[in-house]
């Protein structure tokens, strides 16, 4: 991987642990909105149909499953929570054993966990194939350019001939990427930037995949500075940089000040690409 020691992927993985739970919980007080917006943006009841006429149950691979927030959002905000005819089997992939455990514990009907792959997408075993759906939801940011190419190959190989892939990923203009780019420039020059939705789309198109890309934009609003600090630290995977230090920094401080409204609330715009993929 390009970049310096303690680079993007290493720091990301280090923060998925019990030690980082308080910061993670603060982050998800805000970022849960990401998954709610995605649940409401598509007709998931139609996209994830019953399988009586084909094979049962529906099988999904959850790439970089994290804490299982996307299946939870689907249960909370769509009709899937009342699905009657059969479960949805979810295989979990994540290089963090902590994340695999968190995601498995979070699942509710109709989702049931089956296999676990404690590895990166690019290291997915060649025997993991024939999935009805593979999704990677805010999951591929830490991949370098070379790793993204390898990950695309593994992703496409694992989709069933009549299945599809779904990726939700922030664009270059989104807060997640813009803030991290500013941070790297100030604190870790030479570090690996987050992969953008634009680069993900380009990599899949280069591999010959058929894509449908739908835009989604929304705003995260934060009123409490303690929550704001944890959220921003998680955006950067840097728990040592306090909110006060960010605000005092010339570049990060200007960024944050520009997103503070007259009532003292911080507002962050997220521009996301919803990418539907067929081989």
C-alpha positions as CSV (number, residue, x, y, z in Angstrom):
1,X,0.0,0.0,0.0
2,X,1.2,3.5,-0.7
3,X,1.7,6.1,1.9
4,X,3.4,6.2,5.2
5,X,3.6,3.9,8.2
6,X,0.3,4.0,10.2
7,X,-1.4,4.8,7.0
8,X,-5.2,4.9,6.2
9,X,-5.9,1.2,6.2
10,X,-3.8,0.4,9.3
11,X,-5.4,3.2,11.3
12,X,-8.9,2.3,10.1
13,X,-8.4,-1.3,11.2
14,X,-6.9,-0.3,14.6
15,X,-10.0,1.7,15.4
16,X,-12.4,-1.2,15.0
17,X,-11.8,-2.5,18.5
18,X,-13.4,-2.5,22.0
19,X,-10.9,0.3,22.9
20,X,-12.5,2.6,20.3
21,X,-16.1,1.9,21.3
22,X,-16.9,5.3,22.8
23,X,-15.6,7.1,19.7
24,X,-17.5,4.6,17.5
25,X,-20.7,5.2,19.4
26,X,-20.3,9.0,19.0
27,X,-19.7,8.5,15.3
28,X,-22.9,6.4,14.9
29,X,-25.0,9.0,16.7
30,X,-24.5,10.9,13.5
31,X,-23.6,8.4,10.8
32,X,-26.7,6.2,11.4
33,X,-28.3,8.7,9.1
34,X,-26.2,7.4,6.3
35,X,-27.9,4.0,6.4
36,X,-31.4,5.4,7.0
37,X,-31.1,7.5,3.9
38,X,-29.9,4.5,1.9
39,X,-32.7,2.3,3.2
40,X,-35.3,4.9,2.2
41,X,-33.7,5.8,-1.2
42,X,-34.4,2.4,-2.9
43,X,-37.3,-0.1,-3.0
44,X,-35.5,-2.8,-1.1
45,X,-38.6,-4.9,-0.7
46,X,-38.5,-5.3,-4.5
47,X,-34.7,-5.5,-4.8
48,X,-34.6,-8.3,-2.2
49,X,-37.5,-10.5,-3.4
50,X,-38.7,-13.8,-2.0
51,X,-37.1,-16.8,-3.5
52,X,-39.8,-19.5,-3.8
53,X,-39.6,-19.5,-7.6
54,X,-35.8,-19.7,-7.7
55,X,-33.8,-21.0,-4.7
56,X,-34.2,-20.3,-1.0
57,X,-33.0,-18.5,0.9
58,X,-31.7,-15.3,-0.6
59,X,-27.9,-15.1,0.0
60,X,-26.0,-11.8,0.5
61,X,-22.4,-11.0,1.1
62,X,-21.9,-8.0,3.3
63,X,-18.5,-6.5,2.5
64,X,-16.7,-4.7,5.3
65,X,-19.8,-5.3,7.5
66,X,-18.6,-3.0,10.3
67,X,-21.2,-2.9,13.0
68,X,-24.1,-4.2,10.9
69,X,-25.8,-0.8,10.6
70,X,-27.1,-1.3,7.0
71,X,-29.1,-4.5,7.7
72,X,-30.4,-2.8,10.9
73,X,-31.6,0.2,8.9
74,X,-33.3,-2.0,6.3
75,X,-35.2,-3.7,9.1
76,X,-36.2,-0.4,10.7
77,X,-37.1,1.6,7.6
78,X,-38.4,-0.8,5.0
79,X,-40.9,-3.7,4.9
80,X,-38.2,-6.3,5.2
81,X,-38.7,-6.4,9.0
82,X,-42.1,-8.0,8.4
83,X,-40.9,-10.3,5.7
84,X,-42.8,-13.6,6.1
85,X,-41.5,-16.1,3.6
86,X,-38.0,-17.2,4.5
87,X,-34.9,-15.6,5.9
88,X,-32.1,-13.7,4.2
89,X,-28.8,-15.4,4.8
90,X,-25.9,-12.9,5.3
91,X,-22.3,-13.9,4.9
92,X,-20.1,-11.3,6.7
93,X,-16.7,-10.1,5.4
94,X,-14.4,-7.8,7.4
95,X,-10.7,-7.9,8.3
96,X,-11.7,-7.0,11.9
97,X,-12.8,-9.9,14.2
98,X,-14.4,-7.2,16.4
99,X,-16.6,-6.0,13.5
100,X,-17.6,-9.5,12.6
101,X,-18.7,-10.1,16.1
102,X,-20.6,-6.8,16.3
103,X,-22.3,-7.3,13.0
104,X,-23.4,-10.8,13.8
105,X,-24.8,-9.7,17.2
106,X,-26.8,-6.9,15.6
107,X,-28.7,-8.9,13.0
108,X,-32.5,-9.3,13.3
109,X,-35.1,-11.1,11.3
110,X,-35.2,-11.7,8.4
111,X,-31.4,-11.6,8.4
112,X,-29.4,-14.5,9.7
113,X,-25.6,-14.7,9.7
114,X,-23.9,-17.7,8.2
115,X,-20.3,-17.7,7.1
116,X,-17.6,-15.2,8.2
117,X,-14.6,-14.1,6.2
118,X,-12.0,-12.4,8.3
119,X,-10.2,-10.8,5.4
120,X,-10.2,-7.9,3.0
121,X,-12.4,-7.9,-0.1
122,X,-9.4,-8.5,-2.3
123,X,-8.5,-11.6,-0.3
124,X,-12.0,-13.1,-0.6
125,X,-11.6,-16.8,-1.2
126,X,-12.3,-17.9,-4.8
127,X,-14.8,-20.4,-3.5
128,X,-17.1,-17.6,-2.2
129,X,-19.3,-17.3,-5.3
130,X,-22.9,-17.3,-6.5
131,X,-24.3,-14.6,-4.3
132,X,-27.7,-13.1,-5.1
133,X,-26.5,-9.8,-3.8
134,X,-23.2,-8.4,-2.7
135,X,-23.2,-5.0,-1.0
136,X,-20.4,-2.7,0.3
137,X,-22.0,0.2,2.1
138,X,-19.6,3.0,3.0
139,X,-17.0,0.3,3.1
140,X,-14.2,0.7,0.5
141,X,-12.6,4.1,1.5
142,X,-9.4,2.6,2.8
143,X,-8.5,0.8,-0.4
144,X,-5.5,2.1,-2.4
145,X,-5.8,2.2,-6.2
146,X,-4.1,-1.2,-6.7
147,X,-6.2,-2.8,-3.9
148,X,-9.4,-1.3,-5.4
149,X,-8.6,-3.1,-8.7
150,X,-8.1,-6.4,-6.9
151,X,-11.3,-5.8,-4.9
152,X,-13.3,-5.2,-8.0
153,X,-12.1,-8.5,-9.5
154,X,-13.1,-10.4,-6.3
155,X,-16.5,-8.5,-6.1
156,X,-17.5,-9.4,-9.6
157,X,-16.4,-13.0,-9.4
158,X,-18.6,-13.6,-6.4
159,X,-21.9,-12.3,-7.9
160,X,-24.3,-15.0,-9.2
161,X,-25.0,-14.7,-13.0
162,X,-28.4,-13.2,-12.3
163,X,-27.4,-11.4,-9.1
164,X,-26.3,-7.8,-8.6
165,X,-23.9,-5.7,-6.5
166,X,-24.7,-2.6,-4.6
167,X,-22.1,0.0,-3.4
168,X,-22.9,3.2,-1.5
169,X,-19.9,5.5,-1.5
170,X,-19.2,9.1,-0.9
171,X,-18.0,11.3,-3.8
172,X,-15.1,13.7,-3.8
173,X,-17.3,16.6,-2.7
174,X,-18.7,14.8,0.3
175,X,-17.7,15.7,3.9
176,X,-16.0,12.3,4.5
177,X,-13.5,12.8,1.6
178,X,-13.1,16.5,1.8
179,X,-12.3,16.6,5.5
180,X,-10.0,13.6,5.3
181,X,-8.1,15.2,2.4
182,X,-7.6,18.4,4.4
183,X,-6.4,16.3,7.4
184,X,-3.8,14.4,5.3
185,X,-2.5,17.6,3.9
186,X,-1.9,19.0,7.4
187,X,-1.0,16.0,9.5
188,X,0.0,13.0,7.3
189,X,1.4,14.3,3.9
190,X,2.0,11.3,1.7
191,X,-0.8,9.3,3.3
192,X,-3.3,7.4,1.2
193,X,-6.5,9.4,0.5
194,X,-9.9,7.8,0.8
195,X,-11.1,6.2,-2.4
196,X,-13.9,8.2,-4.0
197,X,-17.1,7.1,-5.6
198,X,-15.7,8.3,-8.8
199,X,-12.7,6.0,-8.5
200,X,-14.9,3.1,-7.6
201,X,-17.1,3.6,-10.7
202,X,-14.1,4.0,-12.9
203,X,-12.6,0.7,-11.6
204,X,-15.8,-1.3,-12.2
205,X,-16.3,0.2,-15.7
206,X,-12.7,-0.7,-16.5
207,X,-13.5,-4.3,-15.5
208,X,-16.4,-4.4,-17.9
209,X,-19.2,-4.3,-15.4
210,X,-22.7,-2.8,-16.2
211,X,-23.4,0.0,-13.8
212,X,-26.4,2.2,-12.8
213,X,-25.3,5.1,-10.7
214,X,-27.9,7.1,-8.7
215,X,-27.0,10.2,-6.7
216,X,-28.0,10.8,-3.1
217,X,-27.4,13.9,-1.0
218,X,-28.3,14.8,2.6
219,X,-27.0,16.8,5.5
220,X,-25.8,15.6,8.9
221,X,-26.5,18.1,11.7
222,X,-24.7,18.0,15.0
223,X,-25.5,20.1,18.0
224,X,-23.3,18.6,20.8
225,X,-19.6,19.3,20.7
226,X,-18.7,16.0,22.5
227,X,-20.6,14.1,19.8
228,X,-18.9,16.3,17.1
229,X,-15.5,15.5,18.4
230,X,-16.1,11.7,18.4
231,X,-17.7,11.9,15.0
232,X,-14.8,13.9,13.5
233,X,-12.1,11.7,15.1
234,X,-13.7,8.6,13.6
235,X,-13.9,10.4,10.2
236,X,-10.1,10.7,10.4
237,X,-9.3,7.6,12.4
238,X,-7.3,9.8,14.8
239,X,-8.5,9.8,18.4
240,X,-5.5,11.9,19.5
241,X,-6.6,15.0,17.6
242,X,-9.1,16.9,19.8
243,X,-11.9,19.1,18.5
244,X,-10.1,22.1,20.0
245,X,-7.0,21.3,18.1
246,X,-9.0,20.9,14.9
247,X,-10.6,24.2,15.4
248,X,-7.3,25.9,16.1
249,X,-5.7,24.5,13.0
250,X,-5.6,26.9,10.1
251,X,-7.1,24.6,7.5
252,X,-9.3,22.3,9.6
253,X,-10.5,25.2,11.7
254,X,-11.6,27.1,8.6
255,X,-13.3,24.0,7.2
256,X,-15.3,23.5,10.5
257,X,-16.1,27.2,10.9
258,X,-17.6,27.3,7.4
259,X,-20.0,24.5,8.4
260,X,-21.1,26.1,11.7
261,X,-24.5,27.8,11.5
262,X,-25.7,30.8,13.4
263,X,-27.2,28.6,16.1
264,X,-23.9,26.8,16.7
265,X,-24.9,23.6,14.9
266,X,-22.4,21.9,12.6
267,X,-23.7,20.8,9.2
268,X,-22.0,18.4,6.9
269,X,-23.2,17.7,3.4
270,X,-22.8,14.1,2.2
271,X,-22.9,13.5,-1.6
272,X,-23.2,9.7,-2.2
273,X,-23.3,7.5,-5.2
274,X,-25.5,4.5,-5.1
275,X,-23.9,2.1,-7.6
276,X,-25.8,-0.9,-8.9
277,X,-23.6,-3.5,-10.6
278,X,-24.1,-6.4,-12.9
279,X,-21.4,-8.5,-14.4
